[in-house]
Structures are given as C-alpha cells and as structure tokens.
Amino acid sequence: MDRAYLALADGNIYEGFAMGARRETVGELVFTTGMCGYIETLTDPSYYGQIVMQTFPLIGNYGVISEDFEGKNALFGYVVREKCDDPSNFRCEKTLDDFLKERDIPGVYGVDTREITRNLREYGVMNACICYDRRKAESLYADKDSKDNPLFGFKIKDAVRSLCCTDKKDFSPAGEFRYRVALLDYGAKRNIIRELNKRGVLVTETPADTAAEEILSGGYDGVMLSNGPGDPEENVYAIEQIRKLLGNIPLFGICLGHQLTALAAGAKTYKLKYGHRGVNQPVKDLKSGRTFITTQNHGYAVDSSTVPECAKLSFVNANDGTCEGLTYNNLDCFTVQFHPEACGGPGDTMFLFDEFIKLMGRGV
C-alpha cells in the first residue's frame, strides 16, 4: 500500500494510503455527512474544485453503478476513513478504487476523518493538498508566504463555465409531453431531468450563458434554474439574464439557481463557515410549520436580511436559521437552497416539482 498525505492549510498533515489516480491535487477541503449516496456525491457537478471527505466511515460497500450517476465528476479529490474493495450489490459494476482511477481522481483513505471534520467545523473549510511525499507536505506550510505555493494560491474560479453544457439537448418523457421547460445548466444533476420527465415535461438542457431573449422566444412554458458550483456572485451574466426572466415566465430555482435568482432580485450572498453537505439537513417550511429532512450541497447562502420586498422567506434551516427558500410575489417564481430531486437522499420535498407544474399550468 502506497502512503499518501492530506496536507491542510492550517499546517495539519494526515497520513494515510493512496487510492484512485496517483497524482497530486489541491482543492478546497469539505465534508459531507451522508451515510449513503456516495455515487451521487462522486458525480455531483456542484463539488467542482473541492476535495470531498465522507464522514461516514465505510465507503464503497455497494460498488459503483453508472445508472446512479448525477452528472460530470467534478471533484478534485476524495477522502474516506475506510474503502471497501469487495462490494456486495447485484447492480455493482466496479469498485470505488477502479472508478477513481478511471476518472483520474486522486484519493486518500485510512485517515481520521472524524478528527478532520471537527477541525473544519471549528475553523471552517480550507484548502488542502493530496500528495505522496511527507517532505512535500511539510514544505507546503513552511513556504506558505511564497506566491507560487499551490496550497495557498488555490481558488475556485470559472466553475460554472467549466461544467455547463455547450449545446442544447432535449430529454423527452415516456409519453406525450404536457409542458416544455428550459433547464439552464449551471452544473445540473440528472435527477432534475428525471423528475420533470416523470411529470410529462419535455426538458431542453440549455447552456448557462443562454440569453434571456432566446429563452423567452423559444416557446417554453417554464424555466428551471439548476444547481451548480462556486461563488454565485461570479456569474454576472447569468444573474443579468435571470433578472430579465423574472416576471415573464415561470421559474423554479435549485441551489445555485436559488442564489442567482436572489442576486438578480437585489439580495446578497455570503460564504458559510463550512457549508451544508449531506442527506440529513432539517429545513422548516414557514407556511405549514413542518420540518423536512433534505439533501444539500452548498458553501454559500442568501443573506436573509437583504431579501427584497418582492420576495419572502419560505424555508429556513432548522439548525442555523439560514435562508433555504424564497417565494417571489406576483413573479411566478420560487427557489430553494436544498435539493428536492435528492437522489441518494430523502424524497420528502419532491412535491416542489408538482408545485412547479401547477405554476406553469396557470398560464395555460
């Protein structure tokens, strides 16, 4: 077994064993708390630029199944306590290690993920490096003031541009379609398309830089604003296009789509200390008072104190009170920070897709 090292920007170095691709990598180290759904995590485009660490100790026990992929694998590295090399599942196609090697994703196993998670919860997410030489790991922190230091110079940028589709593509339901929806692809998960198809919607996946005028003249009944990675404020053009769409066509935004819509309406966003990532995030519906368990993957949030008069809070995080959803008054638009499509997690909030269908039906 080859040694591997996880070097953090705070100077901590964790020694483990190498898995996946054998190459050095630098990224933002984050943790996700899901007990299942590691396949969806590995293929979630929202992890672009990040080294993802699973808090659940054993990963890979049901192998890798291509049918469960959610999109392009975008994470920069993978960290687990224990990997399973002998998965047991009738759908299994390959092992976790084989998948990581095929997708050129470096990883580390055998480290104390509990200790690392406590560190990130205390001090916040930080850059980290996966490397294979102890002296190299030590030198990264020793030379932290060097302008060429990859660990301290790394920053996630151009995330959406690096992941979104470049051409339109139609995804048709099994039978005749009732509605046509443009899915603006900021790093969309496949299950958004699946859930809309189930409801008789023809989905046209559309590049993130598509002009609002093209969408409004395209004969669509609604627009889906997808999830995606990175700092929402970086997407200046996309924000401007959403501003033009608001009030002119029904809109439903998820995750990054939620943040971009809020920015388009005049709100502000900020970076969370360690984000919300996992399949067990409690969210309170302010209208009904009911709490739902949701899947989430985001490092930024909408600042509730900056929400404009045209919108109102619809959901809040039951742990920290952060904004989890907005409804836009008289603008035929609602957005949520969590993932109602939630493959690999609970399906408690999939009813929001039905609400989107109702919203589009009002104009028929």
Residue pairs with C-beta under 8 A, 6 or more apart in sequence:
1 17
1 18
2 17
2 18
2 22
2 132
3 15
3 16
3 17
3 18
3 132
3 134
4 15
4 16
4 17
4 18
4 19
4 106
4 107
4 108
4 130
4 131
4 132
5 13
5 14
5 15
5 16
5 108
5 130
5 131
5 132
5 133
5 134
5 136
5 137
6 13
6 14
6 16
6 29
6 51
6 79
6 108
6 111
6 116
6 128
6 129
6 130
7 13
7 14
7 128
7 129
7 130
7 131
7 137
7 138
7 140
7 141
7 151
8 14
8 29
8 116
8 119
8 126
8 127
8 128
9 126
9 127
9 128
9 141
9 144
9 151
9 152
10 119
10 123
10 126
11 141
12 116
12 119
13 134
13 137
13 138
14 108
14 111
14 112
14 115
14 116
15 111
15 134
16 108
16 109
16 110
16 111
17 108
17 109
17 110
18 106
18 107
18 108
18 132
19 78
19 83
19 96
19 97
19 100
19 107
19 108
19 109
20 78
20 97
20 100
20 101
20 105
20 106
20 107
21 100
21 101
21 103
21 104
21 105
21 106
21 107
22 106
22 132
23 104
23 106
24 106
24 129
24 130
24 131
24 132
24 136
25 51
25 76
25 77
25 106
25 129
25 130
26 76
26 127
26 128
26 129
26 150
26 151
26 154
27 49
27 50
27 51
27 75
27 76
27 77
27 127
27 128
27 154
27 156
28 49
28 50
28 51
28 125
28 126
28 127
28 128
28 154
28 156
28 299
29 50
29 51
29 53
29 79
29 116
29 120
29 125
29 126
29 127
29 128
30 47
30 50
30 51
30 52
30 53
30 120
30 125
30 274
30 275
30 277
30 299
31 52
31 53
31 54
31 55
31 113
31 116
31 117
31 120
31 274
31 277
32 41
32 52
32 53
32 54
32 55
32 277
32 278
32 297
33 55
33 56
33 277
33 278
33 279
33 280
34 41
34 54
34 56
34 278
34 279
34 280
34 295
34 344
34 345
35 56
35 279
35 280
36 56
36 279
36 344
37 279
37 295
37 343
37 344
37 345
38 54
38 59
38 60
38 96
38 344
39 64
39 65
39 68
39 69
39 344
40 68
40 69
40 70
40 189
40 343
40 344
40 345
41 47
41 52
41 54
41 75
41 297
41 344
42 52
42 64
42 73
42 75
42 78
42 99
42 103
42 105
43 68
43 69
43 70
43 71
43 72
43 73
44 70
44 71
44 74
44 75
44 189
44 297
45 70
45 71
45 72
45 74
45 163
45 187
45 188
45 189
45 227
45 228
45 229
46 74
46 187
46 189
46 227
46 228
46 229
46 255
46 256
46 297
46 298
47 74
47 75
47 229
47 297
48 74
48 75
48 76
48 156
48 159
48 162
48 163
48 187
48 229
48 230
49 74
49 76
49 156
49 159
49 229
49 230
50 75
50 76
50 77
50 156
50 229
51 75
51 76
51 77
51 78
51 79
51 128
51 130
52 75
52 77
52 78
52 79
53 78
53 79
53 80
53 113
53 116
53 117
54 79
54 80
54 81
54 113
55 113
55 114
55 117
55 278
57 80
57 81
57 82
57 113
58 80
58 81
58 82
58 84
59 80
59 81
59 82
59 83
59 84
59 96
60 80
60 83
60 84
60 85
60 87
60 95
60 96
60 97
61 84
61 87
61 88
61 89
62 87
62 88
62 89
62 91
62 92
63 87
63 89
63 91
63 92
63 93
63 94
63 95
63 96
64 92
64 93
64 94
64 95
64 96
64 98
64 99
65 89
65 91
65 92
65 93
66 93
67 91
68 343
68 344
69 190
70 189
70 190
70 191
70 343
70 344
71 163
71 187
71 188
71 189
71 190
72 163
72 187
73 103
73 105
74 162
74 163
74 187
74 229
75 105
76 105
77 105
77 106
77 107
77 108
77 128
77 130
78 100
78 105
78 106
78 107
78 108
79 107
79 108
79 109
79 111
79 113
79 116
79 130
80 107
80 108
80 109
80 113
81 109
81 110
81 111
81 112
81 113
81 114
82 109
82 110
83 96
83 97
83 107
83 109
84 95
84 96
85 95
85 97
87 95
87 96
94 102
99 105
100 106
100 107
106 130
107 130
108 130
120 126
120 274
121 274
124 273
124 274
125 273
125 274
125 275
125 299
127 151
127 152
127 154
128 151
129 137
129 140
129 150
129 151
131 137
131 140
140 149
140 150
140 151
141 151
143 149
144 151
144 152
146 152
147 153
156 229
156 230
156 231
157 230
157 234
158 230
158 234
159 187
159 228
159 229
159 230
159 231
159 234
160 186
160 187
160 208
160 228
160 229
160 230
160 234
160 235
160 238
160 256
161 208
161 209
163 186
163 187
163 228
163 229
164 185
164 186
164 187
164 207
164 208
164 209
164 228
165 185
165 205
165 206
165 207
166 207
167 207
168 204
168 205
168 206
168 207
169 204
169 205
170 202
170 203
170 204
170 205
171 193
171 197
171 202
171 203
171 204
171 205
172 197
172 202
173 197
173 198
173 199
173 200
173 201
173 202
174 197
175 200
176 200
177 200
177 201
177 202
178 199
178 200
178 201
178 357
179 200
179 201
179 202
179 221
179 222
179 357
179 360
179 361
180 201
180 202
180 204
180 219
180 220
180 221
181 196
181 201
181 202
181 203
181 204
181 220
181 221
181 222
181 223
181 224
181 360
182 204
182 206
182 210
182 215
182 218
182 220
182 222
182 223
182 224
183 192
183 193
183 196
183 203
183 204
183 205
183 206
183 223
183 224
183 226
184 206
184 208
184 210
184 215
184 223
184 224
184 225
184 226
184 238
184 257
185 205
185 206
185 207
185 208
185 226
186 208
186 225
186 226
186 227
186 228
186 235
186 238
186 256
186 257
186 260
187 226
187 227
187 228
187 229
187 256
188 205
188 226
188 227
188 228
189 226
189 227
189 339
189 341
189 343
190 343
191 341
191 342
191 343
192 224
192 226
192 227
192 254
192 341
193 203
193 205
194 341
194 343
195 340
195 341
195 350
195 353
196 203
196 224
196 353
197 203
199 353
199 354
199 357
201 357
203 224
204 218
204 220
206 215
208 228
208 235
208 238
209 237
209 238
210 241
211 241
212 240
212 241
212 242
212 244
212 245
213 244
215 223
215 241
215 245
215 249
216 244
216 245
216 248
216 249
220 249
221 249
221 250
221 360
221 363
221 364
222 249
222 250
222 251
222 252
222 356
222 359
222 360
223 245
223 249
223 250
223 251
223 252
224 252
224 253
224 254
224 257
224 356
225 242
225 251
225 252
225 253
225 254
225 256
225 257
225 258
225 260
225 261
225 335
226 254
226 255
226 256
226 257
227 254
227 255
227 256
227 257
227 297
227 339
228 255
228 256
228 257
229 256
230 256
231 271
231 300
232 239
232 256
232 259
232 260
232 263
232 269
232 300
233 263
233 269
235 256
235 260
238 260
239 260
239 263
239 264
240 264
242 251
242 260
242 261
242 264
243 264
243 265
245 251
246 261
246 264
246 265
246 328
246 331
246 333
247 330
247 331
247 332
247 333
249 332
250 332
250 333
250 356
250 359
250 360
250 362
250 363
251 261
251 328
251 331
251 332
251 333
251 334
251 335
252 333
252 334
252 335
252 352
252 353
252 355
252 356
252 359
253 260
253 261
253 333
253 334
253 335
253 336
254 335
254 336
254 338
254 339
254 340
254 341
255 296
255 297
255 298
255 336
255 337
255 338
255 339
256 298
257 335
258 302
258 325
258 326
258 335
258 336
258 337
259 269
259 298
259 300
259 301
259 302
259 337
261 326
261 328
261 333
261 335
262 269
262 302
262 307
262 311
262 323
262 326
262 335
263 269
265 308
265 310
265 311
265 328
266 306
266 308
267 302
267 303
267 306
267 307
267 308
267 311
268 302
268 303
268 306
269 300
269 301
269 302
269 303
270 300
270 301
270 303
271 299
271 300
272 298
272 299
272 300
272 301
272 322
275 297
275 298
275 299
275 300
276 296
276 297
276 298
276 317
276 322
276 337
277 296
277 297
277 298
278 295
278 296
279 293
279 294
279 295
279 342
279 344
279 345
279 346
280 293
280 345
281 293
281 294
281 295
281 296
281 317
281 319
281 338
282 291
282 292
282 293
282 294
282 317
282 318
282 319
283 291
283 292
283 293
283 294
283 315
283 316
283 317
283 318
283 324
283 325
283 338
283 349
284 290
284 291
284 292
284 315
284 316
284 317
284 318
284 324
285 291
285 292
285 314
285 315
286 313
286 314
286 315
286 316
287 314
291 318
292 346
292 348
292 349
293 346
293 348
294 324
294 338
294 339
294 340
294 342
294 345
294 346
294 348
294 349
295 338
295 339
295 342
295 344
295 345
295 346
296 337
296 338
296 339
297 339
298 337
301 322
301 323
301 337
302 322
302 323
302 326
302 337
303 323
304 313
304 316
304 321
304 322
304 323
307 313
307 323
307 326
310 328
310 329
310 330
310 331
311 326
311 327
311 328
311 329
312 326
312 327
312 329
313 323
313 325
313 326
314 324
314 325
314 326
314 327
314 334
314 336
315 323
315 324
315 325
315 336
315 337
315 338
316 322
316 323
316 324
316 325
317 323
317 324
317 337
322 337
323 337
324 336
324 337
324 338
325 334
325 335
325 336
325 337
325 338
326 334
326 335
327 333
327 334
328 334
328 335
332 359
332 362
332 363
334 352
334 355
334 356
334 359
336 349
336 352
338 349
339 345
340 349
340 350
340 351
340 352
340 353
341 350
341 353
342 348
342 349
342 350
